[in-house]
Amino acid sequence: MEVSSITIKKNKLSDLKSDETNEMFDKLIKNIETIRNILDTNKEKIYISFNGGKDCLATLIVITYYFHCQEENLDFKSISSYKSFCLTTSKLKTPKRLTLVYFLRPDTFKEEIYYVYELVSIFGINLKVIHSSYISGMYYMTKFLGLKYIFMGLRKSDISENDLILDSDLIQRSDGNYPSFTRVYPIFNLKFQEVWMLILQSNIPYLSLYDKGYTSLGRKSKTIQNDHLKIGKNNTLENKFLPAYMLSDDEFERSCRKS
């Protein structure tokens, strides 16, 4: 493989500049409580919209964590500190009934594509690649694969205020020209740093572009490294950047997107 797309984590959590509070864990417990009925009633397949980005990865971790607790007869509500959560998530194994849905679009980072395929190979995760628009793909999924729910890594900071109306916490039914299905957002109320707390405590590797100063990934032609992570120039006169999880201010998360 020509491109290194996966980053293996080693004690990177200590680099996070964040107060050790229980706020993230309170959110996580409430979120799982909200979506657990959907997870429990879909016995055959759990679909996750997955393009390799940090938010869909955090979504995968939350769902995997819940099923891990079920299989190990653990109470998912018992997490109360970084230490207890880390001890659990370091042993996560993705359940077989998970299917990642990858909407492969033009103008995509090749590292992203390699990462998705490497990840499913390493962990034995089911993958469905859709070579069409999102709406066409959802028509296909609902008609031929029986999709009723799809879990997504959408967060509140992704949308304008009052731009999204949820039917209930973390859940939104499709409307307009879309077929009938329900979107579920397990990390909707999490902040940028909280997403990285989840990722860095699991044994699931993340996309290597995040170690090169990218904080939010979109189309390759419209995504650049984040200037707020720039740390000067090296001997080759190329800019050097801190990894994404070192960004201290959530406000600048998407300043790397070109208009």
Secondary structure by P-SEA (a helix, b strand, c coil): cccccbbbbccccccccccccaaaaaaaaaaaaacaaaaaacccbbbbbccccaaaaaaaaaaaaaaaaaaacccccccccaaaaaaaaccccccccbbbbbbccccccaaaaaaaaaaaaaabbbbbbbcccaaaaaaaaaacccccbbbbccccccccccccccccccbbbbcccccbbbbbbccccccaaaaaaaaaaccccccccccccccccccccccccccccccccccccbbbbcccccccccccccccccc
